[in-house]
Amino acid sequence: MRDPTLMTSAELVRELRDCRNELCHQCGGYLNAHLGRCDDCRWKLEQKENAAP
């Protein structure tokens, strides 16, 4: 991982997305996301909060 102070905002977003995807793979709940397994996921909730205007 590169120094975050030297990364552009697009690179930081990509890095965050990669970290989140890694956590989803560790949890394994993403396989049942269509059944609502990820509805209360900590990472999904943080993403929604950060996207709110």
C-alpha positions as CSV (number, residue, x, y, z in Angstrom):
1,M,0.0,0.0,0.0
2,R,1.2,3.5,-0.9
3,D,1.5,6.4,1.5
4,P,-2.1,7.8,1.7
5,T,-0.8,11.4,1.8
6,L,0.6,10.9,-1.7
7,M,-2.6,9.3,-3.2
8,T,-5.2,11.0,-5.2
9,S,-8.8,10.9,-4.1
10,A,-9.7,8.3,-6.8
11,E,-6.8,6.1,-5.6
12,L,-8.0,6.4,-2.0
13,V,-11.6,5.4,-3.0
14,R,-10.2,2.4,-4.9
15,E,-8.1,1.4,-1.9
16,L,-11.1,1.7,0.4
17,R,-13.2,-0.4,-2.0
18,D,-10.5,-3.1,-2.1
19,C,-10.3,-3.2,1.7
20,R,-14.1,-3.5,2.0
21,N,-14.1,-6.3,-0.6
22,E,-11.5,-8.2,1.3
23,L,-13.6,-8.0,4.5
24,C,-16.7,-9.2,2.6
25,H,-14.7,-12.2,1.3
26,Q,-13.5,-13.0,4.9
27,C,-17.1,-12.8,6.2
28,G,-18.6,-14.8,3.4
29,G,-22.0,-13.2,3.7
30,Y,-21.7,-11.7,0.3
31,L,-22.7,-15.0,-1.2
32,N,-26.2,-14.5,0.4
33,A,-26.4,-10.8,-0.2
34,H,-29.5,-11.3,-2.4
35,L,-31.2,-12.8,0.7
36,G,-30.5,-9.7,2.8
37,R,-27.4,-11.1,4.6
38,C,-25.5,-7.8,4.1
39,D,-28.3,-5.4,5.0
40,D,-26.9,-4.9,8.5
41,C,-23.3,-5.1,7.5
42,R,-21.1,-2.6,9.3
43,W,-19.2,-1.7,6.0
44,K,-22.4,-1.3,4.0
45,L,-23.9,1.0,6.7
46,E,-20.7,3.2,6.8
47,Q,-20.8,3.4,3.0
48,K,-24.5,4.7,3.1
49,E,-23.7,7.2,5.8
50,N,-20.7,8.6,3.9
51,A,-22.8,8.9,0.7
52,A,-25.6,10.9,2.4
53,P,-25.5,14.7,1.5
